[in-house]
Amino acid sequence: MKLYRYKWVVCFLFFLSSLVNAQEKLVNIYNWSNYISSEILRQFTKETGIKVNYATYDSNETMYAKLKANPHSGYDIVVPSTYFVDHMRRQGMLRALDKTKLSNIKNLDPALLNKSYDPGNRYSIPYFWSSTGIVINTRYHALGQVENWTDFWNPKYRNQLLLLNDVHEVFSIALFALGYSPNDTDPEHIRQAYFKLKQLMPNVRLFSDDAVKSLYLDEDLTLGMAWNGDIYQAMQENSAIRFIYPQDGFIVAIDSMAIPVGATHLDNAYRFINFILRPDVAKKISLATGYASPNQAAVKRMPRAVLNNPTIYPDPKTLERSVIQVDVGAAEAIYQKYWELLKVGG
């Protein structure tokens, strides 16, 4: 009888051990849509045996709200943009990184590190950098007709515009049009931007984030704004689509991998981040999505045609018109107030 009990205990402990090991072979990732290829996820699992649970969001606000409501939601990696890295680290929502577990961090471009939103990159590792610009379909709009954000206010574009469903992206076009910074924190300037956007609303047909590529690709909409990677992908299938860097300025954002404080598969999270930092992997992801890689070693492996494609990699002169998004601090509440009023027609 004692021997039987001993065997039962051994079997039970083995069963528990198997469960723990099964749980350890898992990483939960929360990322933007159209921001990785399924091939890369399969490759990671094949190389490591770690299963990837991959969920997507359409805005920083969606991701932030979910983690704020439940810090222990189970995500091991999130990919916030510059200003949300700043916001989340200040609120204690992100883990400080153990860079001894990230041997491939050496591959990153130093020019994209140690920015004000995360000094020393204590909490974040660059994943992609992107630009926001104007999209036109040349079957419906001639090149040269729309080169500035201010052109969006032309009455002939009534009910034609697609705007991103993102408070700071949308307010940036009004702030640029008014000659202000897209990171402006002056309440009066934000108020002016709101009224400027109210004047634009008759021209706005739709706000969207996650369906942008298909909407332009299918020509449901032929004019508006978008992130460059989405439009690079769309251009591969519809040659009439063009991406334009506005003359009156545009936003550049760095989206970064970060580990939430509630992460439960830390080792696997580090293994995935280090995997993404490999030059061969970073190259594949960039080519698949059309977003610019911060991985210097990967960029050196890119085809010349890609590096010379201004939709992905704008030249230095164009970049002079760019502004990197940062956290607006206490002014965020003002932006949110006017954003809600704008969306409800207030």
C-alpha positions as CSV (number, residue, x, y, z in Angstrom):
1,M,0.0,0.0,0.0
2,K,2.8,2.4,0.9
3,L,4.5,1.6,-2.4
4,Y,1.3,2.3,-4.3
5,R,1.0,5.7,-2.5
6,Y,4.6,6.5,-3.3
7,K,4.1,5.7,-7.0
8,W,0.9,7.8,-7.0
9,V,2.8,10.8,-5.4
10,V,5.6,10.4,-7.9
11,C,3.2,10.3,-10.8
12,F,1.3,13.4,-9.4
13,L,4.5,15.4,-9.1
14,F,5.5,14.4,-12.6
15,F,2.1,15.6,-13.8
16,L,2.5,18.9,-12.0
17,S,6.1,19.3,-13.4
18,S,4.7,18.6,-16.9
19,L,2.1,21.4,-16.4
20,V,4.8,23.8,-15.3
21,N,7.0,23.0,-18.2
22,A,4.0,23.3,-20.6
23,Q,3.3,26.7,-19.1
24,E,6.9,27.8,-19.5
25,K,6.8,27.0,-23.3
26,L,4.6,30.0,-23.9
27,V,4.8,33.7,-24.6
28,N,1.9,36.1,-24.9
29,I,2.4,39.1,-27.2
30,Y,0.1,42.1,-27.7
31,N,1.1,44.1,-30.8
32,W,-0.2,46.3,-33.6
33,S,-2.0,44.7,-36.5
34,N,0.0,44.1,-39.7
35,Y,3.2,44.4,-37.7
36,I,4.8,40.9,-38.1
37,S,4.5,37.9,-40.4
38,S,3.1,34.6,-39.3
39,E,6.3,33.0,-40.8
40,I,8.4,34.7,-38.1
41,L,6.1,33.5,-35.4
42,R,6.4,29.9,-36.7
43,Q,10.1,30.2,-37.0
44,F,10.4,31.3,-33.4
45,T,8.3,28.3,-32.2
46,K,10.3,25.9,-34.4
47,E,13.6,27.1,-33.1
48,T,12.6,27.4,-29.4
49,G,9.6,25.1,-28.9
50,I,7.9,28.2,-27.3
51,K,4.3,28.7,-28.5
52,V,3.3,32.3,-29.3
53,N,-0.1,33.6,-28.4
54,Y,-0.4,36.7,-30.5
55,A,-3.1,39.3,-30.1
56,T,-3.4,42.7,-31.8
57,Y,-4.7,46.2,-31.0
58,D,-5.5,49.2,-33.3
59,S,-4.2,52.0,-31.0
60,N,-1.9,52.8,-28.1
61,E,-5.0,53.9,-26.2
62,T,-6.6,50.4,-26.6
63,M,-3.5,48.7,-25.4
64,Y,-2.9,51.1,-22.5
65,A,-6.6,50.9,-21.3
66,K,-6.4,47.1,-21.3
67,L,-3.2,46.9,-19.2
68,K,-4.3,49.7,-16.9
69,A,-7.6,48.0,-16.1
70,N,-5.8,44.7,-15.5
71,P,-2.0,44.8,-15.0
72,H,-2.0,41.0,-14.7
73,S,-3.8,40.5,-18.0
74,G,-1.1,37.9,-19.0
75,Y,0.7,39.8,-21.7
76,D,4.5,39.3,-21.7
77,I,5.4,41.7,-24.5
78,V,3.6,44.9,-25.7
79,V,4.7,47.4,-28.4
80,P,3.9,51.0,-27.4
81,S,4.9,54.0,-29.4
82,T,7.4,56.6,-28.1
83,Y,5.0,58.8,-26.1
84,F,3.3,55.8,-24.6
85,V,6.5,54.2,-23.5
86,D,7.2,57.4,-21.6
87,H,3.7,57.5,-20.2
88,M,3.7,53.8,-19.1
89,R,7.1,53.8,-17.5
90,R,6.3,56.9,-15.5
91,Q,3.2,55.1,-14.2
92,G,5.1,51.9,-13.2
93,M,3.4,49.8,-15.9
94,L,6.7,48.5,-17.4
95,R,9.5,46.3,-16.1
96,A,13.0,47.6,-16.2
97,L,14.9,45.4,-18.7
98,D,17.7,43.0,-17.9
99,K,19.9,43.7,-20.9
100,T,22.3,40.9,-20.1
101,K,19.6,38.6,-21.6
102,L,19.6,40.7,-24.8
103,S,22.9,39.9,-26.5
104,N,21.6,41.1,-29.9
105,I,20.9,44.6,-28.7
106,K,24.2,45.5,-30.2
107,N,22.6,45.4,-33.6
108,L,20.4,48.5,-33.0
109,D,21.2,51.8,-34.5
110,P,22.7,54.1,-31.7
111,A,20.9,57.0,-33.3
112,L,17.6,55.6,-32.3
113,L,18.5,54.8,-28.7
114,N,18.6,56.8,-25.5
115,K,15.8,59.2,-26.4
116,S,14.0,61.4,-24.0
117,Y,11.0,59.1,-23.8
118,D,13.2,56.4,-22.3
119,P,16.7,57.5,-21.3
120,G,19.1,54.6,-21.6
121,N,16.4,52.4,-23.0
122,R,15.8,51.0,-19.5
123,Y,12.2,49.9,-20.4
124,S,12.0,49.6,-24.2
125,I,13.7,48.2,-27.2
126,P,13.0,49.7,-30.7
127,Y,11.0,47.5,-32.9
128,F,10.1,49.7,-35.9
129,W,10.1,53.4,-36.7
130,S,7.3,54.8,-38.8
131,S,6.1,58.0,-40.5
132,T,2.6,59.4,-40.9
133,G,1.8,61.0,-44.2
134,I,-0.7,61.8,-46.9
135,V,-2.2,59.0,-49.2
136,I,-3.6,59.7,-52.6
137,N,-4.9,57.4,-55.4
138,T,-3.7,58.9,-58.7
139,R,-6.7,57.5,-60.5
140,Y,-8.8,60.0,-58.7
141,H,-6.4,62.8,-57.6
142,A,-3.5,64.2,-59.7
143,L,-0.1,64.3,-58.2
144,G,0.8,67.7,-56.8
145,Q,-2.8,68.5,-55.8
146,V,-2.3,67.5,-52.2
147,E,1.1,68.1,-50.7
148,N,0.3,69.7,-47.4
149,W,-2.1,68.9,-44.5
150,T,-3.7,72.2,-45.2
151,D,-4.9,70.9,-48.5
152,F,-7.3,68.6,-46.7
153,W,-9.5,71.5,-45.9
154,N,-10.4,72.1,-49.6
155,P,-14.2,71.9,-49.9
156,K,-13.9,69.8,-53.0
157,Y,-12.8,66.9,-50.8
158,R,-16.1,66.8,-48.9
159,N,-16.8,63.3,-47.5
160,Q,-13.7,61.9,-49.0
161,L,-11.0,61.8,-46.3
162,L,-9.8,58.8,-44.2
163,L,-8.2,59.9,-40.9
164,L,-6.5,57.6,-38.5
165,N,-8.5,56.8,-35.4
166,D,-5.8,58.2,-33.2
167,V,-6.1,61.4,-31.2
168,H,-2.5,62.6,-31.6
169,E,-2.2,61.7,-35.2
170,V,-5.4,63.6,-36.0
171,F,-4.6,66.6,-33.9
172,S,-1.1,66.7,-35.4
173,I,-2.5,67.6,-38.8
174,A,-4.3,70.6,-37.4
175,L,-1.3,71.7,-35.3
176,F,1.0,71.4,-38.3
177,A,-1.6,73.4,-40.3
178,L,-1.6,76.1,-37.6
179,G,2.2,76.2,-37.5
180,Y,2.4,74.5,-34.0
181,S,4.3,71.4,-32.8
182,P,2.3,68.2,-32.9
183,N,3.5,67.8,-29.3
184,D,2.1,71.1,-28.2
185,T,0.9,71.4,-24.6
186,D,-0.5,74.9,-24.7
187,P,-4.2,74.6,-23.9
188,E,-5.0,77.5,-26.2
189,H,-3.2,75.9,-29.1
190,I,-4.9,72.6,-28.5
191,R,-8.3,74.4,-28.4
192,Q,-7.5,76.2,-31.7
193,A,-6.5,72.8,-33.2
194,Y,-9.9,71.4,-32.1
195,F,-11.8,74.2,-33.9
196,K,-9.6,73.7,-36.9
197,L,-10.6,70.0,-37.0
198,K,-14.2,70.9,-36.6
199,Q,-13.9,72.8,-39.8
200,L,-12.4,69.7,-41.4
201,M,-15.2,67.3,-40.4
202,P,-17.4,67.8,-43.4
203,N,-14.5,66.4,-45.5
204,V,-14.0,63.4,-43.2
205,R,-15.7,60.2,-44.3
206,L,-14.1,57.7,-41.9
207,F,-11.8,57.2,-38.9
208,S,-9.9,53.9,-39.0
209,D,-6.7,52.3,-37.9
210,D,-6.7,48.6,-38.5
211,A,-8.5,48.5,-41.9
212,V,-6.5,51.3,-43.5
213,K,-4.5,49.2,-45.9
214,S,-7.6,47.4,-47.3
215,L,-9.7,50.6,-47.5
216,Y,-7.1,52.3,-49.7
217,L,-6.2,49.0,-51.6
218,D,-9.9,48.4,-52.5
219,E,-10.3,52.1,-53.4
220,D,-13.2,52.5,-50.9
221,L,-11.3,55.7,-50.0
222,T,-8.8,57.5,-52.2
223,L,-7.5,60.3,-50.1
224,G,-6.4,60.7,-46.4
225,M,-3.7,59.9,-44.0
226,A,-1.9,56.7,-43.0
227,W,1.3,55.1,-41.6
228,N,3.9,54.5,-44.3
229,G,4.2,50.7,-43.8
230,D,0.5,50.1,-44.4
231,I,0.7,52.1,-47.6
232,Y,3.9,50.4,-48.7
233,Q,2.0,47.1,-48.5
234,A,-1.0,48.5,-50.4
235,M,1.3,49.9,-53.1
236,Q,2.5,46.4,-53.9
237,E,-1.0,45.5,-55.1
238,N,-2.3,48.8,-56.4
239,S,0.2,51.0,-58.3
240,A,-2.1,54.0,-58.3
241,I,-1.6,54.5,-54.5
242,R,1.0,57.1,-53.4
243,F,2.5,58.1,-50.0
244,I,3.4,61.7,-49.6
245,Y,5.4,63.4,-46.9
246,P,3.6,66.7,-46.2
247,Q,5.5,69.9,-46.8
248,D,4.1,71.4,-43.6
249,G,5.6,68.6,-41.4
250,F,4.9,65.0,-40.3
251,I,5.2,62.7,-37.3
252,V,7.8,60.0,-36.8
253,A,7.2,57.4,-34.1
254,I,9.4,54.6,-32.7
255,D,7.4,51.6,-31.6
256,S,9.2,49.6,-29.0
257,M,9.1,46.2,-27.4
258,A,8.5,46.4,-23.6
259,I,7.6,43.9,-20.8
260,P,4.6,44.8,-18.7
261,V,4.9,44.5,-14.9
262,G,2.4,41.6,-15.0
263,A,4.3,39.4,-17.4
264,T,4.5,35.8,-16.2
265,H,6.8,34.3,-18.9
266,L,9.8,36.5,-18.4
267,D,12.5,34.2,-19.8
268,N,10.4,33.5,-22.9
269,A,9.8,37.3,-23.4
270,Y,13.5,37.9,-23.4
271,R,14.1,35.1,-25.8
272,F,11.5,36.5,-28.2
273,I,12.9,40.1,-28.0
274,N,16.4,38.8,-28.6
275,F,15.1,36.7,-31.5
276,I,13.6,39.8,-33.1
277,L,16.9,41.7,-32.7
278,R,18.7,39.1,-34.9
279,P,19.6,40.8,-38.2
280,D,18.1,38.0,-40.3
281,V,14.8,38.1,-38.4
282,A,14.6,41.9,-38.3
283,K,15.2,42.0,-42.0
284,K,12.4,39.6,-42.8
285,I,9.9,41.5,-40.6
286,S,10.8,44.8,-42.2
287,L,10.5,43.5,-45.8
288,A,7.1,41.8,-44.9
289,T,5.6,44.9,-43.4
290,G,7.2,47.9,-45.1
291,Y,8.2,49.6,-41.9
292,A,11.8,50.9,-41.3
293,S,14.0,48.8,-39.1
294,P,16.0,50.3,-36.2
295,N,18.3,47.3,-36.6
296,Q,21.5,48.6,-38.1
297,A,22.8,45.1,-38.9
298,A,19.5,44.2,-40.6
299,V,19.5,47.4,-42.7
300,K,23.0,46.5,-44.1
301,R,21.4,43.3,-45.5
302,M,18.4,45.1,-47.1
303,P,18.1,45.1,-50.9
304,R,19.2,48.4,-52.4
305,A,15.8,48.9,-53.9
306,V,14.2,48.9,-50.4
307,L,16.7,51.3,-48.9
308,N,16.1,53.7,-51.8
309,N,12.3,53.5,-51.5
310,P,11.3,56.8,-49.9
311,T,8.0,55.4,-48.6
312,I,10.0,53.2,-46.1
313,Y,13.2,55.2,-45.7
314,P,12.7,59.0,-46.3
315,D,15.9,60.8,-47.2
316,P,17.7,63.1,-44.7
317,K,16.3,66.3,-46.3
318,T,12.7,65.0,-46.0
319,L,13.3,63.9,-42.4
320,E,14.2,67.5,-41.5
321,R,10.4,68.2,-41.6
322,S,9.7,65.4,-39.2
323,V,8.9,65.6,-35.5
324,I,9.2,62.6,-33.1
325,Q,6.1,62.1,-30.9
326,V,6.6,62.5,-27.2
327,D,4.4,62.3,-24.1
328,V,2.4,65.5,-23.6
329,G,2.0,65.0,-19.9
330,A,-0.9,66.7,-18.2
331,A,-2.1,68.1,-21.5
332,E,-3.2,64.6,-22.4
333,A,-6.5,65.2,-20.6
334,I,-7.1,68.3,-22.7
335,Y,-6.5,66.4,-25.9
336,Q,-8.8,63.6,-24.8
337,K,-11.6,66.0,-23.9
338,Y,-11.5,67.7,-27.3
339,W,-11.1,64.3,-29.1
340,E,-14.3,63.1,-27.6
341,L,-16.1,66.3,-28.5
342,L,-14.8,66.0,-32.1
343,K,-15.9,62.4,-32.5
344,V,-19.5,63.1,-31.2
345,G,-19.8,66.3,-33.2
346,G,-19.6,68.6,-30.2
